[in-house]
Amino acid sequence: MLKACVKQNPCDNMPSPNPIALDELLEHIDAEPIHVMPSPNPIALNRLLDPELSQGYGPPSGVNPYHSWPVQSSQNSMQSPQNSQDSLHLLDDNMFEMAFVNQPRIKIIAQPKAIYRERYLADFDKELNRASRFIRSSEKNHNYPSIKIPTVYRDTQNLIRVALVTVPTSTAPDRYVHPYSLTVPESETGVIHDKKSNALYFPITEQDIEEKNDGIKRFCSLMLIKHKQDVLNSHGPMCLFDHDSLPTENQEHLSKNKTAKDLIRMFKLFQSQLAFTVLKPQNEQYVILKETTVYSQIMVEETENKKQNKNTTTYQIHRYAPKYGGCSGDDDVILILNTKIDKKNLSIHFENIIDNDQHWRVSITDFEIIDRTITFRSPPYFDNNIDESVAVYIVLTQNDVEIGRERYFYQPICTNFYQSFSNIGQPAKRTCLDRFIASDGIDDQVNPSQSPVPVTRDQQLTSDMQQLSLNTNTNVERELKDFLTRLKSCLAALLTDNDTQPLLRVTKKLINKYNDNLLHCAIKNGHTLLAQQLSAVVARLPDSIIERKNNNGETAIILAAKLNQIDLLETLFSISQDLIYAVDNKNNNVFHLLTSQNNSNKTIEFILNCLNDKSINIKQKFDQPNGNGKTPLQLSVEHSNFESTKMLIEIGHFNTNVTDEKNGDSLVHLAVRTGDLSMVKYFINDVKLDGQLSNLRMTPCDLAKTLNQETIYDFLNEKYPLQPLSSSDSEQNSEDETD
């Protein structure tokens, strides 16, 4: 019944599928492919397989019609499993003696971002020391384009081709090889780059086909380079992508040489797609299994997208805090967007539909934007006498287009809350205590020549209050009484509604001047939300507790990394990206601390992606040894943290040619010591590290034997078999033993 659904010959008409057979075919989509004998087209065969015919469509005289197609590899070339030459021979699947039809197709599980920022070749200049900009994905669980390889093709002998193609348009309805460059960094080993077809050939690694990965392959280092018009002018004819039949008259016309402006206009080069295809080795050549090809969603240049969609935007509210506040308002609110935003034509308002006839709406005119973070204070709710939570919306718009909407809950609070110190809708007055703290009046009372007597926080506050009362008049006493009333109301809100915001806002200067770093205390005790709220409140204060170090030289962000608090790390990074460069007294940075933990992979990936988004050179800033001479990558290997190891290498481009200062261990030695066979294979097969390099005493194979790591020893012994001694060497060794 399945054969009824199979196209038996390219020249035959496709029969109408039997519904029952079609259902069976869909159920067996991962089954072995059915082998049939196609009828090859000699002219198409010549055109596809001979490199000399890449600019035309007819075979010249004297050309072998079954000539293979050599793909010139880049510096980091990968050899064919059956061929030791530095070239990859391809045959089109329809033209090979045996074709595979009804092949399971690749599944894209993480699409590339629909909008990307175009980059020119100059943006990747090594001398400028700029961070690489990779094609990213907007999927929640995958930051880079990712595919799922069909079960039948999960073989390390196969390859995955990734090509950049044009998008079919009304003027060019077929897919052509896109003239912009698709490439990977030179540090990416094992990838073959065919510039003629603008394709990259990735090996299927053992890690890709492991059961835990389920055939999922990520492409973390794809780079799309836009060409300037002078390069496009010399590009030459456009080539059809994976095209078998003879070209039509329109295709021949489109393939002729054209100016850069014509190419951009006719092929709409501001948009492109990624094409993923499986390649299978056959008789020392590779078969392109075109029926496995899938195309990504369309990728559009950011500049062009802005031109075409002036009234739309891709901004989104990524996170926000808090989600509730007092009905009198004046609570600090922070919005974190998915990307930077321009303040021009941006507006924020709170709104709520009270009933069918009334609509409450208040605009926020005073807000601040730092990078992708927006901060402001909540407005008061129109009704101060609510007795239960009221849900409203925070609405973010730009150019009169809504780009974000999040729920916010007004909480009922004490009747006198805020009434003793501020009028509804008016900014709070600067009280005497505020002025006193701002002028550093407390510290001025201490004699520098005398050692201060330790006092408790309550004693210090009482003493400050008494000193203040002695130097103020009746008006100052009234303001102090107002402050105490505010403090009382804030405490009531904390105890009755678990609302910390009013108390933190009112006492933030006292908190910042307290001897102990209360932010550190909150972090150590695991109060992440409280630490986030406190960080947002004190961020703008001079000499903020955010940047202060404890006795170990640890700042708040170092402590957050040490305890793997990803939400707090995100908040601190959004406040100031310079905080991420902090190190402790042992010269540990955030990556040293995170790679020493086994549950920190998500946090490491988040920080790496944030740094890449900021175009920060990760390797230069963070690939440094700590006080013990260990880099983050070495610590990751020592703790057998395979996922973080791959991310540091593939995303952060950390140096892999590092050795231990004490015993000369390479990364392969370290992986052997942990007994992690997968990591040993990754270093040798994928990263291309030398598995025979000795430390101060022995090779990794010798070390595996010494440590009784049998599986690793068997792998290394098979990978690097011992060479038999020659007769001259044997005689020399005998003489040495005799002597």
Secondary structure, DSSP 4 states (H G I P E B T S, - for coil): -GGGGS---TTSPPPPPPHHHHHHHHHTTTSPPEEE-----HHHHHHHH-GGGTT-SSPPTT--TT--EEEEP-TT----TT--SSEEEEEETTTSSSEEESPPPPEEEEPBPSEE---BGGGG-GGGTPPP----B--SS-SS-EEE--GGG--TT-EEEEEEEPPP-SS--S-BB-SSEEE--TT-TT-EEETTTTEEEEE--TTTTSTTTTTEEE----EEEBPPHHHHHTS-S--BSS--SPPPHHHHHHHS---HHHHHHHHTTTEEEEEEEEEEEETTEEEEEEEEEEEPPPEEEHHHHHHH-TT-----EEEEE-SEEETT---EEEEEESS----TTEEEEEEEE-SSS-EEEEEE--EEEETTEEEEEPPPPS-TT-SS-EEEEEEEEETTEEEEEEEEEEE---TTTTTTT--TTSPPP--HHHHHHHTTHHHHTS-TTSPPPP--HHHHHHHHHHHHHHT--HHHHHHHHHHHHHHHHHHHHHHHH---HHHHHHHHHHHHHSSS-HHHHHHHTT-HHHHHHHHHHHTTSTT-TTS---TT---HHHHHHHTT-HHHHHHHHHH-GGGGG---TT---HHHHHHTSTT-HHHHHHHHHHHHHTT--HHHHH----TTS--HHHHHHHTT-HHHHHHHHHTS---S----TTT---HHHHHHHHT-HHHHHIIIIIS---TT---SS--HHHHHHHTT-HHHHHHHHHHSPPPPPPHHHHHHHHHHHH-
